Amino acid sequence: MNTFLRPAYGEKQKNILFKMLESANRTKLNGYKLSMSRVDIQGHVESLALVVRMYREILNVDAAFGIFTSNDGKRSIVIGRSNAATLDMGAIMKGLGGGGHPGAGSALLKSVSPDAVEELILNLVSGNQTSSIQISDIMSFPVFTVDANTTMEEIAAILRNKGCTGVPVLENGELAGVISRRDFRKIRKESNLKAPVKAYMSRDIVTIAPGKSPMDASRLMVKHDVGRLPVVESGKVIGIVTRSDAMMYFYDQLPD
């Protein structure tokens, strides 16, 4: 235990470690013993990487992940430690938008629920089993789209009736943006609902090609904090893949 007694490890870190051990869940995937734990933290806490390393050593698993979520739920810090030569933690964290090296890594995720973070970690660990599946195999088509001149009032009704959270927007037949429920936060008064969707849609479009993998889609959605990706081929929208589509696919890949 003397190796644990460092100045960076104090009462706050000890409490977090105890919480992690209390909520630890273990699983076996791709032949690796994994453990993940989620802890809500308040403010800045130093030496979380040391805590995760201790957590892995105590549980004696191949890889351990700590998901530390701010009290407001708006961001999560993911820290991972791996003791398996063939399980590259840096590559896994890169898939979450972070980085590191084979034995250790971290990532900062914004506006992503801890449940989704756990699923994405499992997806990334199992990624080498899924490379043969393409986006064209799981995307939805034909794609429901709206014209850029559709009013926000009409969009609200469409999203409500279809039970979806967003749709692609076309302008002169070309993909011009995506409108989602979160874009309604920009509306300040009721009269704004008469405005065309092009005034509120996101023009920073993230798309994916049909030949890419579900893993590629998951990484893009996490990196850009979006819930859907238009599938584009030769400049045309041929389908759409959502976070739910990717998750459902990966659920089927996880061991019983």
C-alpha positions in Angstrom: 0.0 0.0 0.0 3.0 2.4 0.4 2.9 3.0 -3.4 -0.6 4.6 -2.9 0.5 7.0 -0.2 1.4 10.0 -2.2 0.7 13.7 -1.5 -1.7 13.9 -4.4 -3.9 11.3 -2.7 -5.9 12.8 0.0 -9.3 12.6 1.7 -11.2 13.8 -1.4 -9.5 11.2 -3.6 -10.1 8.5 -1.0 -13.8 9.2 -0.9 -14.1 9.1 -4.7 -12.2 5.7 -4.8 -14.6 4.3 -2.2 -17.6 5.5 -4.2 -16.1 3.9 -7.3 -15.6 0.6 -5.6 -19.2 0.7 -4.2 -20.7 1.2 -7.7 -18.2 -0.9 -9.6 -19.6 -3.1 -12.4 -17.6 -5.8 -14.0 -18.0 -7.3 -17.5 -16.0 -9.5 -19.9 -15.8 -8.4 -23.5 -13.5 -9.5 -26.3 -11.7 -11.7 -23.7 -10.9 -8.7 -21.5 -12.0 -8.2 -17.9 -13.4 -4.6 -17.6 -14.8 -2.5 -14.9 -16.6 0.8 -15.0 -17.8 3.2 -12.3 -19.6 6.5 -12.4 -19.2 9.2 -9.8 -20.7 12.7 -9.6 -18.1 15.3 -8.7 -18.3 18.9 -7.7 -15.7 21.4 -8.9 -12.1 20.5 -9.8 -10.7 17.3 -8.3 -7.0 16.6 -8.8 -5.4 13.2 -9.3 -8.4 11.4 -10.7 -6.1 9.4 -12.9 -4.3 8.1 -9.8 -7.7 7.1 -8.4 -8.6 5.2 -11.5 -5.2 3.4 -11.5 -5.8 2.3 -7.9 -9.3 1.3 -8.8 -8.0 -1.0 -11.6 -5.3 -2.5 -9.4 -7.7 -3.2 -6.5 -10.3 -4.9 -8.8 -7.5 -6.7 -10.7 -9.1 -6.2 -14.1 -7.5 -5.7 -17.5 -9.0 -2.2 -18.0 -10.8 0.2 -15.8 -12.8 3.3 -16.6 -13.9 6.1 -14.4 -16.8 8.4 -15.6 -16.8 11.6 -13.5 -19.8 13.7 -14.2 -20.3 17.3 -13.1 -23.3 18.0 -10.8 -25.2 19.8 -13.5 -24.7 16.8 -15.8 -23.3 18.9 -18.6 -20.0 17.3 -18.9 -18.2 14.0 -18.1 -14.5 13.3 -17.8 -13.6 9.8 -18.8 -10.3 8.3 -17.5 -9.2 4.9 -18.5 -6.3 2.6 -17.5 -5.3 -0.6 -19.2 -2.9 -3.3 -18.2 -3.5 -5.4 -21.3 -0.9 -5.1 -24.1 -3.5 -5.6 -26.8 -6.1 -3.2 -25.4 -5.0 0.3 -26.5 -6.6 2.8 -24.1 -5.3 5.7 -26.1 -7.1 4.5 -29.2 -10.3 4.0 -27.2 -10.2 7.5 -25.8 -9.4 8.9 -29.2 -12.7 7.4 -30.3 -14.4 9.5 -27.5 -12.7 12.6 -28.7 -9.8 12.5 -26.3 -6.4 10.8 -26.4 -3.6 9.1 -24.5 -1.2 6.1 -24.9 -1.7 2.3 -24.8 -1.9 2.2 -21.0 -3.8 5.3 -20.2 -6.1 7.9 -21.7 -8.8 10.4 -21.0 -11.6 12.3 -22.8 -14.0 15.2 -22.0 -17.5 14.8 -23.2 -20.2 17.5 -23.1 -23.9 17.0 -23.0 -23.7 13.2 -23.2 -25.4 11.1 -20.6 -23.3 8.7 -18.5 -25.4 5.8 -19.8 -24.5 6.8 -23.4 -20.8 7.1 -22.3 -20.8 3.6 -20.9 -22.3 2.2 -24.1 -19.8 4.0 -26.3 -16.9 2.7 -24.2 -18.2 -0.9 -24.7 -18.7 -0.2 -28.4 -15.1 1.0 -28.7 -13.7 -2.0 -26.8 -15.6 -4.4 -29.1 -14.9 -2.4 -32.2 -12.6 -4.9 -33.9 -15.6 -7.3 -34.1 -17.8 -4.9 -36.1 -15.7 -3.6 -38.9 -17.5 -5.6 -41.6 -20.8 -3.9 -40.9 -21.4 -0.7 -42.8 -23.7 2.3 -42.2 -25.7 1.2 -45.3 -26.7 -1.9 -43.3 -28.2 0.0 -40.4 -29.3 3.4 -41.8 -33.0 4.3 -42.2 -34.3 5.1 -45.7 -36.0 6.7 -47.5 -35.2 9.9 -45.6 -37.9 12.3 -44.5 -36.7 15.8 -45.2 -38.2 19.3 -45.0 -37.8 22.4 -47.2 -35.8 25.3 -45.9 -38.8 27.6 -46.1 -41.0 25.4 -43.8 -42.0 27.4 -40.8 -40.7 26.5 -37.3 -44.4 26.0 -36.3 -44.8 23.3 -38.9 -41.4 21.8 -37.9 -42.6 21.5 -34.3 -45.7 19.6 -35.4 -43.7 17.3 -37.7 -41.2 16.4 -34.9 -44.1 15.8 -32.5 -46.1 13.7 -34.9 -43.2 11.6 -36.2 -41.7 11.2 -32.7 -38.3 12.1 -33.9 -35.8 14.7 -32.6 -34.6 16.1 -35.9 -34.7 16.0 -39.7 -32.4 17.1 -42.5 -33.3 20.4 -44.3 -33.1 20.8 -48.1 -32.7 24.0 -50.0 -33.1 23.9 -53.8 -32.9 20.1 -53.5 -29.5 20.1 -51.7 -28.7 19.3 -48.1 -28.5 22.7 -46.4 -28.8 21.9 -42.7 -30.4 19.9 -39.9 -33.1 21.1 -37.6 -33.5 19.4 -34.1 -35.5 20.0 -31.0 -32.6 21.7 -29.4 -32.7 24.5 -32.0 -36.0 25.6 -30.6 -34.1 27.0 -27.6 -33.1 29.8 -30.0 -36.7 31.0 -30.2 -37.4 33.9 -27.8 -41.0 34.8 -28.7 -44.1 33.1 -30.2 -43.9 35.1 -33.4 -40.6 33.5 -34.2 -42.5 30.3 -34.9 -43.6 31.8 -38.1 -40.0 32.1 -39.3 -38.6 29.7 -41.9 -36.5 26.7 -40.6 -33.5 28.1 -42.4 -33.3 30.9 -39.8 -32.8 28.4 -37.0 -31.3 25.2 -38.5 -27.7 24.2 -37.9 -25.7 24.7 -41.1 -22.7 23.0 -39.6 -23.7 19.6 -41.1 -21.9 16.4 -40.0 -22.5 13.6 -42.5 -21.2 10.1 -43.0 -20.7 7.9 -46.1 -22.6 4.6 -46.5 -19.4 2.6 -46.5 -18.3 3.7 -43.0 -18.9 1.6 -39.9 -21.2 1.9 -36.9 -18.1 2.7 -34.9 -17.3 5.6 -37.2 -20.8 6.9 -36.7 -20.6 6.6 -32.9 -17.3 8.5 -32.8 -18.7 11.3 -35.0 -21.8 11.7 -33.0 -19.9 11.9 -29.7 -17.2 14.3 -31.2 -19.8 16.7 -32.6 -22.5 16.2 -30.0 -25.2 15.3 -32.5 -27.9 12.7 -32.4 -28.2 11.9 -36.1 -26.0 11.8 -39.2 -27.3 12.2 -42.8 -25.8 9.5 -45.0 -24.5 11.1 -48.1 -23.3 9.5 -51.4 -22.3 11.5 -54.5 -23.7 14.7 -52.8 -27.2 13.2 -52.2 -28.8 12.2 -49.0 -29.6 8.5 -49.2 -30.3 7.7 -45.6 -29.9 8.7 -42.0 -28.4 7.0 -39.0 -29.2 8.0 -35.4 -27.6 7.4 -32.1 -30.3 4.8 -31.4 -29.5 3.0 -34.6 -25.9 2.6 -33.6 -26.8 1.7 -30.0 -29.2 -1.0 -31.1 -26.6 -2.5 -33.4 -24.0 -2.6 -30.6 -26.5 -4.1 -28.1 -26.8 -7.0 -30.5 -23.0 -7.4 -30.4 -22.6 -7.5 -26.6 -22.4 -10.9 -25.0 -25.4 -12.2 -23.1 
